[in-house]
Amino acid sequence: MSRYLLDKFLFTIDRDPELVERYRDDPVGTVAWWEETMAGRLLGCPPLEASTWQELTAEEREALATHDYPALFRLGAHPFLTLTLFIAMFERDYDEPLGFQLAYATKLAHFSLPYPDIAT
């Protein structure tokens, strides 16, 4: 399991509006593309500087590919990174103010303290 890669995925996708839309429309393809081209990149370094030893687990890949944020939370993805990305993708689908945030909270309500460890 790599919480680092989960968080890196959430962070890098959320920072680019085109990637947010791509992930919303084609999550399976976006996860596969990101893992192949972006996962090994060392942030802040030239593109040729890369790591080759980390990869998403099948469970992480599935949770990302299905937009399953409760599973991502259980796997240790940072809840603020998850929330901000999924707000960008799905808030527009709700008519009421804070609609997605309320749905997010409801789907995560079964978790109790202490939450999964999100230390980095």
C-alpha positions, -999 to +999 in steps of 0.1 A: +000+000+000+013+035-008-006+063+009+021+085-007+010+076-042-027+079-034-021+114-020+002+123-050-025+112-074-052+133-056-029+163-054-016+163-090-051+157-105-067+184-083-042+210-094-050+208-131-086+216-142-082+196-174-071+166-154-100+170-130-124+168-160-105+139-175-107+120-142-144+127-139-151+115-175-126+086-177-115+075-143-101+041-154-081+056-183-069+086-162-057+063-134-039+041-159-023+071-177-013+087-144+003+056-130+022+050-162+034+086-168+032+106-135+035+082-106+073+079-108+079+116-114+097+133-086+077+166-080+098+197-084+125+178-103+133+177-140+112+151-159+141+127-163+144+124-125+120+096-117+114+068-092+106+033-104+099+013-073+064+025-062+031+014-077-005+015-067-020-017-053-049-033-071-072-021-043-059+014-046-062+014-083-098+001-081-108+027-055-094+055-077-109+041-109-144+039-093-143+073-074-147+053-042-137+079-017-148+059+014-124+032+003-097+058-004-103+072+032-101+036+046-068+031+027-053+062+043-057+088+015-057+123+031-093+133+036-087+170+026-071+160-007-099+136-014-126+161-005-112+190-025-108+169-057-142+153-054-159+187-047-143+199-080-157+169-098-191+164-083-204+195-065-221+206-098-243+175-097-261+186-066-288+213-064-286+222-028-257+242-013-230+220+001-247+190-015-216+170-022-200+178+011-231+165+029-231+134+008-193+129+015-199+133+052-228+108+051-207+082+033-179+086+058-201+087+089-195+050+097-158+058+105-151+065+141-121+079+159-093+073+156-094+077+118-070+059+096-035+073+100-029+102+075+006+111+087+031+116+060 
